[in-house]
Amino acid sequence: MTVRWGVIGTGGIARTFVGDCTAAGVVFTAVGSRTQESAESFAAEYGIARAHGSYADLVADDEVDAVYVATPHSRHAEDALLAIAAGKHVLVEKAFTITADEARAVVDAARRADVAVMEAMWTRFLPQMTMIRELVAEGRIGRPRLVEATHHQALPDDPTHRLNDPALGGGAILDLGVYPISFAIDVLGAPSAVAAAGTLSDQGVDTQMGIVMTHEGGTQSTVHFALDVRSPNTASIIGEDGRIDIDATWYTPTTWRLRDRDGVVVEEFDGREELAGYAHEVRAFEAMIESGDHEGGAMDPEETVVVMAAMDEARRQVGVRYAADSASSTAR
Protein backbone atom coordinates (compact mmCIF):
# COMPACT_ATOMS: atom_id res chain seq x y z
CA MET A 1 0.00 0.00 0.00
CA THR A 2 1.02 3.62 -0.47
CA VAL A 3 0.62 5.61 2.73
CA ARG A 4 -0.48 9.18 2.04
CA TRP A 5 1.01 11.60 4.54
CA GLY A 6 -0.29 14.85 5.95
CA VAL A 7 1.83 17.27 7.98
CA ILE A 8 0.66 19.34 10.95
CA GLY A 9 2.97 22.32 11.34
CA THR A 10 5.23 24.17 8.91
CA GLY A 11 8.27 25.04 11.04
CA GLY A 12 11.91 24.06 10.74
CA ILE A 13 11.59 20.40 11.72
CA ALA A 14 8.67 19.94 9.32
CA ARG A 15 10.80 21.32 6.50
CA THR A 16 13.73 19.07 7.32
CA PHE A 17 11.50 16.02 7.65
CA VAL A 18 9.47 16.56 4.49
CA GLY A 19 12.50 17.48 2.40
CA ASP A 20 14.41 14.42 3.57
CA CYS A 21 11.52 12.00 3.15
CA THR A 22 10.36 13.38 -0.19
CA ALA A 23 13.81 12.64 -1.57
CA ALA A 24 13.32 9.04 -0.44
CA GLY A 25 9.96 8.69 -2.17
CA VAL A 26 7.60 9.19 0.78
CA VAL A 27 4.23 10.50 -0.46
CA PHE A 28 2.93 13.75 1.07
CA THR A 29 -0.56 14.75 -0.01
CA ALA A 30 -1.50 17.57 2.37
CA VAL A 31 -0.17 20.07 4.89
CA GLY A 32 -2.01 21.95 7.62
CA SER A 33 -1.03 25.17 9.33
CA ARG A 34 -2.69 27.77 11.54
CA THR A 35 -3.05 30.01 8.50
CA GLN A 36 -3.95 29.25 4.90
CA GLU A 37 -1.08 31.42 3.68
CA SER A 38 1.54 29.43 5.60
CA ALA A 39 0.08 26.12 4.45
CA GLU A 40 0.03 27.21 0.81
CA SER A 41 3.60 28.48 0.98
CA PHE A 42 4.81 25.20 2.46
CA ALA A 43 2.82 23.15 -0.06
CA ALA A 44 4.26 25.10 -2.97
CA GLU A 45 7.80 24.70 -1.67
CA TYR A 46 7.54 20.91 -1.38
CA GLY A 47 5.13 20.09 -4.18
CA ILE A 48 2.26 19.09 -1.90
CA ALA A 49 -1.13 19.20 -3.59
CA ARG A 50 -3.43 20.14 -0.71
CA ALA A 51 -3.02 23.00 1.78
CA HIS A 52 -5.27 23.51 4.81
CA GLY A 53 -5.53 26.61 6.97
CA SER A 54 -6.30 24.61 10.13
CA TYR A 55 -5.17 21.39 11.74
CA ALA A 56 -8.79 20.22 11.96
CA ASP A 57 -9.16 20.48 8.18
CA LEU A 58 -5.91 18.59 7.68
CA VAL A 59 -6.97 15.58 9.77
CA ALA A 60 -10.39 15.56 8.10
CA ASP A 61 -8.81 15.24 4.66
CA ASP A 62 -9.80 11.89 3.07
CA GLU A 63 -6.59 11.96 1.02
CA VAL A 64 -4.51 11.60 4.22
CA ASP A 65 -3.81 8.22 5.86
CA ALA A 66 -1.12 9.20 8.35
CA VAL A 67 -0.23 12.47 10.05
CA TYR A 68 3.18 13.76 11.08
CA VAL A 69 2.88 16.14 14.05
CA ALA A 70 5.58 18.82 13.88
CA THR A 71 4.16 21.50 16.17
CA PRO A 72 5.84 22.71 19.42
CA HIS A 73 5.98 20.21 22.30
CA SER A 74 3.17 21.96 24.12
CA ARG A 75 0.77 21.04 21.28
CA HIS A 76 1.89 17.47 20.60
CA ALA A 77 -0.72 15.71 22.73
CA GLU A 78 -3.58 17.93 21.53
CA ASP A 79 -2.65 17.56 17.86
CA ALA A 80 -2.01 13.82 18.10
CA LEU A 81 -5.39 13.27 19.78
CA LEU A 82 -7.06 15.39 17.08
CA ALA A 83 -5.59 13.17 14.37
CA ILE A 84 -6.41 9.94 16.23
CA ALA A 85 -10.02 11.03 16.68
CA ALA A 86 -10.18 11.45 12.90
CA GLY A 87 -8.95 7.89 12.44
CA LYS A 88 -5.45 8.80 11.26
CA HIS A 89 -2.22 7.02 12.09
CA VAL A 90 0.12 9.45 13.88
CA LEU A 91 3.88 9.96 13.96
CA VAL A 92 4.66 12.52 16.67
CA GLU A 93 7.88 14.50 16.70
CA LYS A 94 10.08 14.10 19.77
CA ALA A 95 9.69 14.76 22.56
CA PHE A 96 6.42 12.87 22.19
CA THR A 97 4.51 15.04 24.66
CA ILE A 98 5.22 17.27 27.66
CA THR A 99 4.51 14.65 30.35
CA ALA A 100 4.17 10.90 30.74
CA ASP A 101 0.47 11.34 31.54
CA GLU A 102 -0.06 13.06 28.19
CA ALA A 103 1.92 10.30 26.47
CA ARG A 104 -0.23 7.63 28.13
CA ALA A 105 -3.40 9.43 27.01
CA VAL A 106 -2.20 9.50 23.39
CA VAL A 107 -1.06 5.86 23.37
CA ASP A 108 -4.32 4.67 24.93
CA ALA A 109 -6.40 6.72 22.50
CA ALA A 110 -4.54 5.20 19.55
CA ARG A 111 -5.20 1.70 20.88
CA ARG A 112 -8.90 2.40 21.26
CA ALA A 113 -9.06 3.79 17.72
CA ASP A 114 -6.94 0.94 16.35
CA VAL A 115 -4.48 3.29 14.68
CA ALA A 116 -0.70 3.29 14.85
CA VAL A 117 1.12 5.91 16.91
CA MET A 118 4.87 6.32 17.30
CA GLU A 119 7.40 8.85 18.52
CA ALA A 120 9.60 10.17 15.71
CA MET A 121 12.89 9.21 17.38
CA TRP A 122 14.66 8.90 14.03
CA THR A 123 17.99 7.89 15.58
CA ARG A 124 16.62 4.50 16.63
CA PHE A 125 15.89 3.61 13.01
CA LEU A 126 19.27 4.45 11.51
CA PRO A 127 21.13 1.40 10.14
CA GLN A 128 24.03 2.07 12.52
CA MET A 129 21.75 1.75 15.55
CA THR A 130 20.24 -1.47 14.24
CA MET A 131 23.76 -2.88 13.91
CA ILE A 132 24.75 -1.67 17.38
CA ARG A 133 21.70 -3.33 18.95
CA GLU A 134 22.62 -6.57 17.22
CA LEU A 135 26.20 -6.41 18.52
CA VAL A 136 24.93 -5.94 22.08
CA ALA A 137 22.35 -8.73 21.71
CA GLU A 138 25.02 -11.08 20.36
CA GLY A 139 27.14 -10.47 23.46
CA ARG A 140 30.02 -8.91 21.56
CA ILE A 141 30.81 -6.57 24.47
CA GLY A 142 29.59 -8.94 27.17
CA ARG A 143 27.03 -7.70 29.64
CA PRO A 144 26.45 -3.95 29.12
CA ARG A 145 27.24 -2.09 32.32
CA LEU A 146 27.23 1.60 31.38
CA VAL A 147 25.86 3.92 28.71
CA GLU A 148 27.34 7.40 28.33
CA ALA A 149 25.94 10.04 25.98
CA THR A 150 25.84 13.81 25.61
CA HIS A 151 23.86 16.32 23.58
CA HIS A 152 25.07 19.91 23.69
CA GLN A 153 24.18 22.68 21.27
CA ALA A 154 24.55 26.44 21.28
CA LEU A 155 20.97 27.47 20.50
CA PRO A 156 19.24 30.89 20.38
CA ASP A 157 19.16 32.69 23.74
CA ASP A 158 16.24 34.96 22.84
CA PRO A 159 13.88 34.58 25.83
CA THR A 160 10.87 34.69 23.49
CA HIS A 161 12.16 31.80 21.35
CA ARG A 162 10.20 28.57 21.84
CA LEU A 163 13.35 26.83 23.14
CA ASN A 164 13.40 29.23 26.10
CA ASP A 165 9.68 29.59 26.68
CA PRO A 166 8.18 27.28 29.34
CA ALA A 167 4.71 27.80 27.82
CA LEU A 168 5.97 26.02 24.70
CA GLY A 169 7.88 23.26 26.49
CA GLY A 170 11.20 25.06 26.25
CA GLY A 171 14.46 23.94 27.82
CA ALA A 172 17.18 21.46 27.05
CA ILE A 173 15.49 18.28 28.23
CA LEU A 174 12.61 17.98 25.75
CA ASP A 175 14.60 19.14 22.72
CA LEU A 176 18.03 17.67 23.45
CA GLY A 177 17.92 15.42 26.51
CA VAL A 178 15.34 13.13 24.97
CA TYR A 179 18.02 11.76 22.62
CA PRO A 180 20.52 10.40 25.17
CA ILE A 181 17.78 9.44 27.65
CA SER A 182 15.97 7.43 24.99
CA PHE A 183 19.27 5.88 23.86
CA ALA A 184 20.14 4.75 27.39
CA ILE A 185 16.70 3.21 27.89
CA ASP A 186 16.92 1.51 24.49
CA VAL A 187 20.14 -0.23 25.53
CA LEU A 188 19.60 -0.85 29.26
CA GLY A 189 15.83 -0.85 29.71
CA ALA A 190 13.57 1.19 31.95
CA PRO A 191 15.32 2.93 34.84
CA SER A 192 14.54 2.00 38.42
CA ALA A 193 16.01 5.26 39.72
CA VAL A 194 16.74 8.70 38.28
CA ALA A 195 19.09 11.27 39.84
CA ALA A 196 19.29 14.67 38.16
CA ALA A 197 20.96 18.05 38.67
CA GLY A 198 20.77 21.09 36.45
CA THR A 199 20.73 24.83 35.93
CA LEU A 200 17.64 26.92 35.20
CA SER A 201 17.32 30.03 33.07
CA ASP A 202 15.59 33.20 34.22
CA GLN A 203 12.52 31.90 32.37
CA GLY A 204 12.55 28.71 34.47
CA VAL A 205 13.64 26.17 31.83
CA ASP A 206 16.73 24.00 32.06
CA THR A 207 19.80 25.30 30.24
CA GLN A 208 21.79 22.23 31.22
CA MET A 209 21.18 18.97 33.05
CA GLY A 210 23.09 15.87 34.05
CA ILE A 211 21.27 12.62 34.84
CA VAL A 212 22.39 9.29 36.27
CA MET A 213 19.89 6.48 35.78
CA THR A 214 20.02 3.07 37.41
CA HIS A 215 18.73 0.19 35.30
CA GLU A 216 18.20 -3.56 35.70
CA GLY A 217 20.94 -5.39 37.58
CA GLY A 218 22.56 -2.20 38.82
CA THR A 219 23.66 -1.06 35.36
CA GLN A 220 23.88 2.70 34.91
CA SER A 221 23.64 5.42 32.33
CA THR A 222 25.06 8.91 32.54
CA VAL A 223 23.77 11.61 30.21
CA HIS A 224 24.36 15.33 29.98
CA PHE A 225 22.77 17.93 27.75
CA ALA A 226 22.73 21.71 27.40
CA LEU A 227 21.35 24.30 25.01
CA ASP A 228 24.01 26.98 25.48
CA VAL A 229 27.33 25.17 24.86
CA ARG A 230 28.79 22.93 22.16
CA SER A 231 30.57 19.61 22.64
CA PRO A 232 31.62 16.67 20.42
CA ASN A 233 28.34 14.82 21.23
CA THR A 234 29.64 11.28 21.40
CA ALA A 235 28.29 8.14 23.09
CA SER A 236 29.57 4.81 24.38
CA ILE A 237 28.11 1.49 25.45
CA ILE A 238 30.55 -0.09 27.90
CA GLY A 239 30.34 -3.81 28.61
CA GLU A 240 32.27 -6.32 30.67
CA ASP A 241 34.14 -7.60 27.61
CA GLY A 242 34.41 -4.50 25.44
CA ARG A 243 32.70 -1.32 24.35
CA ILE A 244 31.11 0.45 21.40
CA ASP A 245 32.19 4.04 20.80
CA ILE A 246 29.91 6.19 18.61
CA ASP A 247 31.53 9.28 17.16
CA ALA A 248 30.17 12.78 16.70
CA THR A 249 27.44 13.37 16.11
CA TRP A 250 26.30 10.09 17.65
CA TYR A 251 22.54 10.51 17.07
CA THR A 252 23.02 11.17 13.32
CA PRO A 253 24.57 8.98 10.59
CA THR A 254 28.19 8.70 11.75
CA THR A 255 31.03 6.27 12.51
CA TRP A 256 31.42 3.78 15.33
CA ARG A 257 33.97 1.25 16.56
CA LEU A 258 33.67 -2.01 18.48
CA ARG A 259 36.58 -2.45 20.87
CA ASP A 260 37.58 -5.51 22.88
CA ARG A 261 38.33 -5.51 26.59
CA ASP A 262 41.82 -4.12 25.94
CA GLY A 263 40.51 -1.27 23.80
CA VAL A 264 41.64 -2.78 20.50
CA VAL A 265 39.33 -2.02 17.56
CA VAL A 266 37.85 -5.27 16.22
CA GLU A 267 35.10 -3.85 14.00
CA GLU A 268 34.10 -0.44 12.67
CA PHE A 269 31.39 1.14 10.56
CA ASP A 270 31.07 4.37 8.62
CA GLY A 271 27.50 5.54 8.11
CA ARG A 272 28.26 9.13 7.13
CA GLU A 273 27.18 8.58 3.55
CA GLU A 274 23.72 7.56 4.72
CA LEU A 275 21.11 9.73 3.04
CA ALA A 276 17.47 10.41 3.90
CA GLY A 277 17.93 9.42 7.54
CA TYR A 278 14.39 10.39 8.52
CA ALA A 279 12.94 8.04 5.92
CA HIS A 280 13.98 4.96 7.92
CA GLU A 281 11.51 5.77 10.71
CA VAL A 282 8.80 6.58 8.18
CA ARG A 283 9.23 3.28 6.36
CA ALA A 284 9.16 1.41 9.68
CA PHE A 285 5.97 3.23 10.64
CA GLU A 286 4.38 2.51 7.28
CA ALA A 287 5.22 -1.19 7.76
CA MET A 288 3.38 -1.06 11.12
CA ILE A 289 0.35 0.42 9.41
CA GLU A 290 0.37 -2.17 6.64
CA SER A 291 0.83 -5.13 9.01
CA GLY A 292 -1.85 -3.96 11.44
CA ASP A 293 0.56 -4.61 14.31
CA HIS A 294 0.83 -1.29 16.12
CA GLU A 295 3.04 -2.39 19.02
CA GLY A 296 6.73 -3.20 19.35
CA GLY A 297 9.41 -2.15 16.94
CA ALA A 298 12.42 0.05 17.51
CA MET A 299 10.32 2.77 19.19
CA ASP A 300 7.51 0.97 20.95
CA PRO A 301 4.79 3.32 22.30
CA GLU A 302 5.12 1.84 25.79
CA GLU A 303 8.82 2.67 25.81
CA THR A 304 8.00 6.23 24.82
CA VAL A 305 5.90 6.47 28.00
CA VAL A 306 8.89 5.16 29.98
CA VAL A 307 11.16 7.81 28.45
CA MET A 308 8.64 10.55 29.25
CA ALA A 309 8.35 9.31 32.85
CA ALA A 310 12.14 9.47 33.28
CA MET A 311 12.13 13.03 31.97
CA ASP A 312 9.24 13.93 34.28
CA GLU A 313 11.26 12.77 37.28
CA ALA A 314 14.42 14.56 36.15
CA ARG A 315 12.47 17.79 35.67
CA ARG A 316 10.84 17.39 39.07
CA GLN A 317 14.23 17.12 40.76
CA VAL A 318 15.71 20.09 38.91
CA GLY A 319 12.60 22.25 39.22
CA VAL A 320 11.44 22.56 35.60
CA ARG A 321 7.66 22.98 35.62
CA TYR A 322 5.25 23.20 32.70
CA ALA A 323 1.53 23.95 32.65
CA ALA A 324 0.92 20.32 31.67
CA ASP A 325 2.38 19.21 35.01
CA SER A 326 -0.47 20.92 36.85
CA ALA A 327 -2.99 19.37 34.48
CA SER A 328 -1.48 15.93 35.11
CA SER A 329 -1.63 16.42 38.88
CA THR A 330 -5.28 17.47 38.66
CA ALA A 331 -6.13 14.45 36.49
CA ARG A 332 -4.62 12.11 39.07
Secondary structure as UniProt FT lines:
FT   STRAND          4..8
FT   HELIX           12..23
FT   TURN            24..25
FT   STRAND          27..32
FT   HELIX           36..46
FT   STRAND          50..52
FT   HELIX           55..59
FT   TURN            62..63
FT   STRAND          66..69
FT   HELIX           73..85
FT   TURN            86..87
FT   STRAND          89..93
FT   HELIX           100..113
FT   STRAND          117..120
FT   HELIX           122..125
FT   HELIX           127..137
FT   TURN            138..141
FT   STRAND          144..152
FT   TURN            159..160
FT   HELIX           162..164
FT   HELIX           166..168
FT   HELIX           173..177
FT   HELIX           178..188
FT   STRAND          193..200
FT   TURN            202..203
FT   STRAND          206..214
FT   HELIX           216..218
FT   STRAND          220..226
FT   STRAND          235..239
FT   TURN            240..241
FT   STRAND          242..246
FT   TURN            250..251
FT   STRAND          255..260
FT   TURN            261..262
FT   STRAND          265..270
FT   TURN            272..273
FT   HELIX           277..291
FT   TURN            298..299
FT   HELIX           301..318
FT   HELIX           323..331
//
